[in-house]
Amino acid sequence: MHIKFIPAALLLAAGTVHAQDGAVQIYGRLNVALEHAESSSGPGLARLVNNRSVLGFRGGEDLGGGLKAIFQIEGTLSPDTGAGALAARDTRVGLAGTWGTLFAGHWTTAYNGATSGLDPFYPTTAGYMSIMGNGAAGDADNVSDKSSFDRRQSDSIHYWSPSWHGLSLRVTHGLNEEKPASGAKPSLTSAAAIYERGPWYAVLAGERHHAYQGPGLDD
């Protein structure tokens, strides 16, 4: 199949929009394109394509003593069809202070969040996750997308440390809420040590999927 972009009819509204009202920030991205696709097996067609449009809300509330309550609700949006889900992307509620950030929700794992930015082809078919052959999971738990390490984990708890001379730590734990028929108690543990200072960025990260493939088996 060959895809032709029609410059005169290209519909593209990309970027980030912010609306500040008190402690709540509205942000997002609207990105759609009009394409013409041709195939040797049939006539060409015109189509409107959604390219990861996003709508989100985030903010915080000062609790005093250096402590702050934080939240984020981020969802998908499809201007071409009207489809979408309110909290399908990174969504959380938690606390932040001088000791770091602790939150729970539905969020990208520490391993994925720390490494994806190093891949110039992420998240396309040329990305490192595709080459590794384990795919991507935009919304996963301990019994779905079991082979994917490119994942946003449901029912997870996260801790992000403050930065110390450019060095910080992020940890994710996916709770073992699921009880498969195999008798396994699957859970996820993900961690990343990140060094970021000026133009330098380095990361050491790893993730373990405990009992995803069955009792006593780890990936």
N, C-alpha and C positions, 0 to 999 in steps of 0.2 A: 504494500500500500504506500502511495506517495501522498504527502501532505503539503499543500501549498498555502502559504499565508497570503491573504489579500490585504496589502498595505492600506488601501483606501477604506477598507471596511473593518480594520482591526479595532476591536474594542478592548482597551486595556486601561485599567485604573489600579495601579499598584502603588504600594507605599504604606506608610503608617500614619494613622489618624489618631490624635489625642484630644480628649475633651475632659478637662479637669473640673470637678465639682466637689469641693470639700476633700474627702479622703478617698474618693473613687475616681479611677481613671478608665476611660473607654478607649480601646485601641483596636486595631484590626488591619486587614488587607483585603481589598477587592481586586480580583485579577481574573478577567475572562477574556477570551479571544475568539474571533470568528475565523474559522478555517475552511478550506476546501480540500477534501480528500478524494484521491482517485485510486482505483484498483483495477488491475488487469482483468479481473473476473466479473466486473460490473460497471455500471455508470458511476460518475463522480457524485459526491454529495457535499452539501454545505452543512456545517455544524457549529454550534456554540459550545466552547469548552471552558470549564471551570478549572483554574490552576491554583488550588489550595487557598481559597479565600477563607479568612478567619475573622471572627468577632470575639472580643474578650473584655472582661471587666476585672480590675484589680485595685487593691488599695490596702489601707491599714489604719489602725487606730492606736494612738499613744496611750499606753496604760500607766505611764509613770515609772520612775525608777529605772529608766533606760530600756523598758520592756515595751514591745509593740505587737499588737495582734495584726496578722496579715491574711489576705485571702486573694484568690484568683479564680475566675471562672472563664474558661476559654473553649469556644465551640467552633464547629465547622459551619460553613455558609456556602450555599450554591446559588448565586444570582441567576444562573441559567435555568434551573429547574425549581427553585424555591425550597429545595431540601436542606437539611442541616440538623445538627444535634447540639444542644446548649452547652454540654460539658464534655464533649467527645475528645477534647485535647487537654493540655496541661491545666489541671484544676486542683486547688489545694486550700487548706485552712491551717494556720499555725501561729507560732510565736517567733519573734526575732529580738535579739539583744546583743550585748557586747560579747556574749559567749558563743554566738552563732545563730543559726536559723533551724528550727525544728518544725516540721509540718507533716500532715497526712493528706492523702487523697489519691489522685489518679495522675501520675507524673512520669516523665521520662526518667529512666534509671540513671544512676551515677555514671556507669560505664558508657552508656550511649551518649549522654549529654556531654561528657568530657572528650569523646573521641570523634564524634560526627563532624565537627568543624574542621578537622584536619584533612578531610576527604574532599577534594575539589569537585568530585562527581556525586556527592551525597545529595539527595537520596535517589539518584537515577539508577538505571540498570547497569551502569558502569561503576557504581559505588562499591566500596569494599565489602559491605554486607551481602550484596548480590554475588560477588566473587566467592565469598566464603560459603555461599549456597544455603544460608539459613533464613534468608528473607527478612521482611520487616513486619512489625506488628504495631499498628497505630493505636490499638486498644487491646490489651491482653491481660489474662490472669494466669494462674498456675496450671490450668488445664487446657488453655488455648494457645495456639502458635508456640508449641513447646520447643521448637528448634530455633526460634528467633532470639537473637541477642540485640537486635535493633528494635527496642520495645518501649512502650509507655505502659507502666504497670498499674493495674487497678489494686485497690486495697493495700497501699504501700505507705510506709513511714520513711521519712528522709531527714538526714541531718547534714547541714553545711556548716563547716567551721569558718570562723573569720580568717582573713588573710594575714599571714605573718611573714613579712619580708618577701611577699609574692607567693608563698606556699599556703595551700589550703587543702582541706579534705572534704569529700562528699561521700555519704554512705546511704544506701537504699536497702530496705528490707520489705519484701513482699510477704504479707502474712499468709499462713497456711489455712485459709478459710475453706478451701475446696476439699472434699473427701471423695476421691474417685473410688470406683468399685474394686480396684486392685489392692486397696488397703493402704496405699501410700499416703504420706502427709507432705505434699509438695510445698516448697517455699522458695523464695529467691533472695539472694544476698549479692549486692553490687557495691563496689567501692572504687574511688578514684582519688589519687593524690595529684594535685595540679600545681604547676609552677607557672606563674604568669607575671612578667615584669618587663615593662617597656615592649620592645619587639619580640621578646622571647616567650615561648609557650612550650611547655613539656608536660606530659601526663603519663602516669603509670596507673593502669586501670585493669580491673578484672571483675568477672561476674560468675556466680555459681547458681545453677538451677538444681535444687535438691529434690530428688525423687520425681522429677517430671516424667521420666520414662518408666517409672515403676519403683517399688520399694528398694532402697539401698543403691540406687543408680543416680550418679551426679553428672551433670554436663558443665 
